[in-house]
Amino acid sequence: MDRYNDNDDEGKWIADYLSTDGYNNLMDVGHQRLVRETLAKHLTSNASVLSIGAGQGEWLRESTRYEPRHSLALDISVNELRRGSNAENGDRIEWLCGDAERLPVRDDSIDFVLAAAVLHHLPQWKDAILNEICRVLSPDGVFLFFDPLRYNPFAMLARRFLETRKRTEAEVPLNPFTLRSTLESSFETVDLTGFYVISPICTLLDAIAPVNLEGAIHGLSEIERRLSKRGLLPVTAEVVGIASYPR
């Protein structure tokens, strides 16, 4: 992330190929809505929350509106943490530089762990990092994450052929066929919801079509979310995972 902040003109994000308004609208009615609903449900004035790979803490700052007791942002990049601490609500967060494989947090001291588009950057997330998350969570704690999945055909084509900025050389979208079993080995309850099969195509059409596709974007995103629960999770492009009660 430091390298790409220093070389901001190196390629494009995939979103740069889509309509900005349409893409933002799709994200807002898609996985971001579920993340916000989960934050609202679980974060209270008594909760302590830890964001791993927090970067500049965008989603952790979102959580401060629920006034948790303690908000911790952990990242390995000092530069990202510095930028985050100087941003809005940065003074309401404790910023920690450290490695997610060795969390500088006491056992059973965190109620809510957040990983926002982080796991697919971390080769060891299934082992050392997941063990650390379970160690620091309280017995009824919740782990919330969202990440890209591996086998959506449009995302696969975009990663293969579009000129996009790579974040880390170890970046690997999550495997939807092993994700649930991996999490269930560490948590009592696991809920996975997939988003975006073909709906991102609508955001591209939104940029060139002379009609308003906002309704189609909303409807298609909801259909895809429901179908992900009926077996289409492997071909969705994004997953939101909610894992509770660490073993």
C-alpha positions as CSV (number, residue, x, y, z in Angstrom):
1,M,0.0,0.0,0.0
2,D,2.9,2.4,0.7
3,R,4.3,1.6,-2.8
4,Y,1.0,2.4,-4.5
5,N,0.4,5.5,-2.5
6,D,3.8,6.7,-3.7
7,N,3.1,5.6,-7.3
8,D,-0.6,6.6,-7.7
9,D,-0.5,6.6,-11.5
10,E,0.5,3.0,-11.8
11,G,-2.4,1.4,-13.7
12,K,-6.1,1.6,-12.7
13,W,-8.4,0.1,-10.2
14,I,-11.0,-2.2,-11.8
15,A,-13.6,0.3,-10.7
16,D,-12.0,2.9,-12.9
17,Y,-13.3,1.0,-15.9
18,L,-16.9,1.3,-14.6
19,S,-19.3,4.2,-14.1
20,T,-18.2,5.8,-10.8
21,D,-21.8,6.7,-9.8
22,G,-23.2,3.3,-10.8
23,Y,-20.3,1.4,-9.2
24,N,-20.6,3.3,-5.9
25,N,-24.4,2.7,-5.9
26,L,-23.9,-1.0,-6.5
27,M,-21.4,-1.3,-3.6
28,D,-23.7,0.7,-1.3
29,V,-26.7,-1.7,-1.9
30,G,-24.4,-4.7,-2.0
31,H,-21.8,-5.9,0.5
32,Q,-21.3,-2.5,2.1
33,R,-24.9,-2.5,3.3
34,L,-24.5,-5.9,5.0
35,V,-21.3,-4.7,6.7
36,R,-23.0,-1.6,8.0
37,E,-26.0,-3.7,9.3
38,T,-23.6,-6.0,11.1
39,L,-21.7,-3.2,12.7
40,A,-25.0,-1.6,13.9
41,K,-26.1,-4.9,15.3
42,H,-23.0,-5.8,17.3
43,L,-21.3,-2.6,18.2
44,T,-22.5,-0.9,21.4
45,S,-21.0,1.4,24.0
46,N,-19.7,-1.7,25.9
47,A,-17.9,-3.2,22.9
48,S,-14.2,-3.2,22.0
49,V,-13.4,-3.5,18.3
50,L,-10.2,-4.3,16.5
51,S,-9.6,-3.8,12.8
52,I,-6.7,-5.8,11.4
53,G,-5.0,-4.6,8.3
54,A,-6.8,-1.4,9.0
55,G,-4.8,0.8,6.7
56,Q,-6.2,4.3,7.1
57,G,-9.2,2.9,9.1
58,E,-12.1,3.8,6.8
59,W,-14.4,1.1,8.2
60,L,-13.2,1.5,11.7
61,R,-14.1,5.2,11.6
62,E,-17.5,4.1,10.3
63,S,-17.8,2.0,13.5
64,T,-17.1,5.0,15.8
65,R,-20.6,6.3,15.2
66,Y,-21.8,3.4,17.4
67,E,-19.4,4.6,20.2
68,P,-17.8,1.4,21.1
69,R,-15.8,1.4,24.3
70,H,-12.4,0.9,22.6
71,S,-11.4,1.1,18.9
72,L,-8.1,-0.4,17.8
73,A,-6.6,-0.1,14.3
74,L,-3.7,-2.4,13.5
75,D,-1.6,-2.2,10.4
76,I,2.0,-3.0,9.5
77,S,2.4,0.3,7.6
78,V,3.3,3.3,9.7
79,N,2.5,5.6,6.8
80,E,-1.1,4.2,6.5
81,L,-1.6,4.6,10.2
82,R,-0.3,8.1,10.2
83,R,-2.7,9.1,7.4
84,G,-5.6,7.5,9.2
85,S,-4.9,9.1,12.6
86,N,-5.0,12.5,10.8
87,A,-8.3,11.8,9.1
88,E,-11.9,12.4,10.5
89,N,-12.5,10.7,13.9
90,G,-8.9,9.6,13.9
91,D,-8.5,10.8,17.5
92,R,-11.2,8.3,18.6
93,I,-9.1,5.4,17.6
94,E,-5.9,3.8,19.0
95,W,-3.5,3.2,16.2
96,L,-1.1,0.2,16.5
97,C,1.7,-0.8,14.2
98,G,2.1,-4.5,14.2
99,D,1.7,-7.9,12.5
100,A,-1.6,-9.7,12.4
101,E,0.2,-13.0,13.0
102,R,1.2,-11.6,16.5
103,L,-1.6,-9.3,17.7
104,P,-0.4,-7.0,20.5
105,V,-3.7,-7.6,22.4
106,R,-4.6,-9.7,25.5
107,D,-6.5,-12.9,25.3
108,D,-10.3,-12.7,25.3
109,S,-10.2,-8.8,25.3
110,I,-11.9,-8.0,22.0
111,D,-15.7,-8.2,21.3
112,F,-15.5,-7.6,17.5
113,V,-12.7,-8.1,15.0
114,L,-13.0,-6.5,11.6
115,A,-11.0,-7.4,8.5
116,A,-12.0,-5.2,5.6
117,A,-10.7,-6.6,2.3
118,V,-7.6,-7.9,4.1
119,L,-7.5,-11.7,4.2
120,H,-6.8,-12.2,0.5
121,H,-3.6,-10.2,1.0
122,L,-2.4,-12.5,3.9
123,P,-1.1,-16.0,2.9
124,Q,-1.1,-17.2,6.5
125,W,-4.7,-16.1,7.3
126,K,-6.0,-19.7,7.7
127,D,-3.4,-20.6,10.3
128,A,-1.6,-18.0,12.4
129,I,-3.9,-15.1,11.8
130,L,-7.1,-17.0,12.4
131,N,-5.7,-18.5,15.5
132,E,-4.7,-15.0,16.7
133,I,-8.2,-13.7,16.0
134,C,-9.8,-16.5,18.0
135,R,-7.3,-15.9,20.8
136,V,-8.1,-12.2,21.3
137,L,-11.9,-12.5,20.9
138,S,-14.2,-12.9,23.9
139,P,-16.1,-16.2,24.1
140,D,-19.2,-14.6,22.4
141,G,-17.1,-12.5,20.1
142,V,-17.8,-11.8,16.4
143,F,-15.4,-11.8,13.4
144,L,-16.6,-9.8,10.4
145,F,-14.7,-9.8,7.1
146,F,-15.3,-9.1,3.4
147,D,-13.0,-10.2,0.5
148,P,-13.1,-11.0,-3.2
149,L,-13.7,-14.6,-4.2
150,R,-11.7,-16.5,-6.8
151,Y,-14.1,-17.9,-9.4
152,N,-16.5,-15.2,-10.6
153,P,-15.9,-15.3,-14.4
154,F,-16.1,-11.6,-15.0
155,A,-13.7,-10.8,-12.1
156,M,-11.3,-13.5,-13.4
157,L,-11.3,-11.9,-16.9
158,A,-10.8,-8.5,-15.4
159,R,-7.8,-9.7,-13.3
160,R,-6.4,-11.4,-16.3
161,F,-6.7,-8.8,-19.0
162,L,-7.3,-5.4,-17.6
163,E,-4.5,-3.1,-16.6
164,T,-5.0,-2.9,-12.9
165,R,-2.9,-2.1,-9.9
166,K,-1.8,-5.1,-7.9
167,R,-1.6,-4.5,-4.2
168,T,0.7,-7.3,-3.1
169,E,2.4,-10.1,-4.9
170,A,0.9,-12.6,-2.5
171,E,-2.7,-11.4,-3.2
172,V,-5.0,-14.4,-3.8
173,P,-8.9,-14.1,-3.8
174,L,-10.5,-16.6,-1.3
175,N,-11.5,-20.1,-2.3
176,P,-15.3,-20.3,-1.8
177,F,-15.2,-24.2,-1.8
178,T,-13.0,-24.3,1.4
179,L,-13.9,-21.1,3.1
180,R,-16.8,-22.3,5.2
181,S,-15.0,-25.4,6.5
182,T,-11.9,-23.4,7.3
183,L,-14.0,-21.0,9.4
184,E,-16.1,-23.7,11.1
185,S,-13.0,-25.3,12.4
186,S,-12.5,-22.1,14.5
187,F,-16.0,-20.7,15.1
188,E,-19.3,-22.2,16.3
189,T,-21.4,-20.3,13.8
190,V,-20.5,-19.1,10.3
191,D,-22.7,-17.1,7.9
192,L,-21.4,-16.4,4.3
193,T,-23.2,-14.1,1.9
194,G,-22.0,-13.6,-1.7
195,F,-22.5,-10.5,-3.9
196,Y,-22.1,-9.6,-7.6
197,V,-22.3,-12.2,-10.3
198,I,-23.2,-10.1,-13.4
199,S,-24.4,-6.9,-11.7
200,P,-21.1,-5.1,-12.2
201,I,-21.8,-5.2,-15.9
202,C,-24.8,-3.0,-15.3
203,T,-22.5,-0.3,-13.9
204,L,-20.5,-0.4,-17.1
205,L,-23.7,-0.1,-19.1
206,D,-24.8,2.7,-16.8
207,A,-21.9,4.8,-18.2
208,I,-23.0,4.4,-21.9
209,A,-26.8,3.7,-21.8
210,P,-29.3,6.6,-22.3
211,V,-31.5,5.1,-19.6
212,N,-31.4,5.1,-15.8
213,L,-30.3,1.6,-14.6
214,E,-30.4,2.4,-10.9
215,G,-33.5,0.2,-10.4
216,A,-31.9,-2.7,-12.3
217,I,-28.7,-2.4,-10.3
218,H,-30.6,-2.6,-7.0
219,G,-32.9,-5.5,-8.1
220,L,-30.1,-7.6,-9.6
221,S,-27.8,-7.1,-6.6
222,E,-30.6,-8.4,-4.3
223,I,-31.3,-11.4,-6.5
224,E,-27.7,-12.3,-6.6
225,R,-27.4,-12.0,-2.8
226,R,-30.4,-14.3,-2.3
227,L,-29.1,-16.8,-4.9
228,S,-25.8,-17.0,-3.1
229,K,-27.6,-18.5,-0.2
230,R,-29.0,-21.2,-2.5
231,G,-25.7,-22.5,-3.9
232,L,-24.3,-19.7,-6.1
233,L,-21.7,-18.5,-3.6
234,P,-18.8,-20.0,-5.6
235,V,-19.5,-17.7,-8.6
236,T,-20.1,-14.5,-6.7
237,A,-17.3,-11.9,-6.8
238,E,-17.4,-10.8,-3.2
239,V,-18.1,-12.5,0.2
240,V,-19.2,-11.1,3.5
241,G,-18.5,-13.5,6.4
242,I,-19.8,-13.3,9.9
243,A,-18.2,-15.8,12.3
244,S,-19.2,-16.0,16.0
245,Y,-18.3,-17.8,19.2
246,P,-14.6,-18.8,18.7
247,R,-13.8,-22.3,19.6
